Amino acid sequence: MTKKGFNTINLHSDRRDNPEHGVLHKAIHPSVAYGYEDARELAEVFQGKRAGYNYGRQLNPTVTALQNRITAMEDGIATAVFATGMAAIASTMLSLLKQGDHIVSSAFLFGNTNSLFGTFQSLGIEVTFVDATDVVEVKSAIKENTRLVFVETIANPATQIADLAGIGALCKRENIIFCVDNTMTSPHLFQPKSVGASFSVNSLTKYIGGHGNALGGAITDTGLYDWTSFANIYDDYKNQDPQLWGITQVKKKGLRDIGASLGPEAAHHLAVGSETLSLRMKQACSNAQEVAEFCAQHPKVKQVYYPGLPEHPQHTRAKELFNGFGSIMSIDLVDSVDCFDVLNAMDNIVSSSNLGDTRTLAIPVAHTIYYEMGAERRSSMGIGDSMIRFSIGIEEVDDLLADFKKALA
Ligand SMILES: *Cc1c(COP(=O)(O)O)cnc(C)c1O
């Protein structure tokens, strides 16, 4: 049988599992607890000897259906979902890492992940930040206690692209977990498994949910990492297929200890949103390309950051790895132009901090999401004071171009 397409698999995933009444959408199950006729069955569910539900913090049928969708999108073996993208990253790391372990992280990082890794440092987990566009930098940071390398696909806001294939090969040689935050690309543009990633992280809040109406996060195990060689797996989770040791520990410890569980209503919104991921991504990428080309020739724009422009430092890499260049585009304005004036002159483009929405959103990054980290770290990440980040949406492109023409005039 030939493998079905991305959309076909996603659109029909909920009805594969014999849903009640033939529903096409998995039902929203609000029940926190589950009753058993035979108390022995309840005990077996607790002991992992029988599939089933016991308590909503750990598992919920609506949430399971979403996990299965994400696993299929990522071509992985299992997924754990959480209340937010940050909850997915924090719960995964806290479940798998111990004091004295070392992480190598891209220096070009989502601001809140950067903040989280600072917290890890205060808890005794070492973090080294490197320029992950070059695998040589990553390699030279690896030490005996390095357990994990963490990178983003297209970094926010200056769109640096990590040397994903090079780092994947390095982590395989060194037997280190390779965790790729796929939020900016989404599984429509890129599957981290293709470069040997152990985990793919997605903030479901962004492109997968796609409409800015629900928070969520996911971590998918690609099945490529050999968990039998990982020192931090608890014996309790070794009584099954070794491929599942890592994700089981993330689900058990991550959801139990930290409890940032995704609710069933949010899971439903995210699942419905995900059905149009490919259509939205295609339109948003095409719009972003046109807008980037317009900005690149505009005299009031000092620099454009967009991987689809030939002059982008990792343009060739993006072309080879991704099925499109994404919808994040940032610009630096010339010194005489104020970023607030430009934003305030836009009609269709909203000043807002989210990204991956259907609507085009824009934010002056140094003054908002990267304000707290200070000027020094900002400049090391390539973030100038006049930088505006756009998350290009799916409006008609002429309406977006009209906003840019007017605001930059
Ligand atoms: C937004 C984002 C996150 C965090 O996701 P939340 O759902 O907002 O917690 C993580 N990584 C990247 C790259 C993001 O853009």
The ligand as an SDF file (V2000), in Angstrom:
LIG
                    3D

 15 15  0  0  0  0  0  0  0  0999 V2000
    6.0040   30.1150   21.0550 C   0  0  0  0  0  0  0  0  0  0  0  0
    7.1920   29.2450   21.0200 C   0  0  0  0  0  0  0  0  0  0  0  0
    7.4440   28.3350   22.0570 C   0  0  0  0  0  0  0  0  0  0  0  0
    6.5730   28.2530   23.2870 C   0  0  0  0  0  0  0  0  0  0  0  0
    5.2780   27.9270   22.9790 O   0  0  0  0  0  0  0  0  0  0  0  0
    4.0280   28.3750   23.9370 P   0  0  0  0  0  0  0  0  0  0  0  0
    2.9320   27.5400   23.3980 O   0  0  0  0  0  0  0  0  0  0  0  0
    3.8350   29.8370   23.7230 O   0  0  0  0  0  0  0  0  0  0  0  0
    4.4160   28.0510   25.3220 O   0  0  0  0  0  0  0  0  0  0  0  0
    8.5650   27.5500   21.9640 C   0  0  0  0  0  0  0  0  0  0  0  0
    9.4040   27.6250   20.9170 N   0  0  0  0  0  0  0  0  0  0  0  0
    9.1920   28.4850   19.8940 C   0  0  0  0  0  0  0  0  0  0  0  0
   10.1440   28.5100   18.7650 C   0  0  0  0  0  0  0  0  0  0  0  0
    8.0810   29.3220   19.9110 C   0  0  0  0  0  0  0  0  0  0  0  0
    7.8760   30.1820   18.9060 O   0  0  0  0  0  0  0  0  0  0  0  0
  1  2  1  0
  2  3  1  0
  2 14  2  0
  3  4  1  0
  3 10  2  0
  4  5  1  0
  5  6  1  0
  6  7  2  0
  6  8  1  0
  6  9  1  0
 10 11  1  0
 11 12  2  0
 12 13  1  0
 12 14  1  0
 14 15  1  0
M  END
$$$$
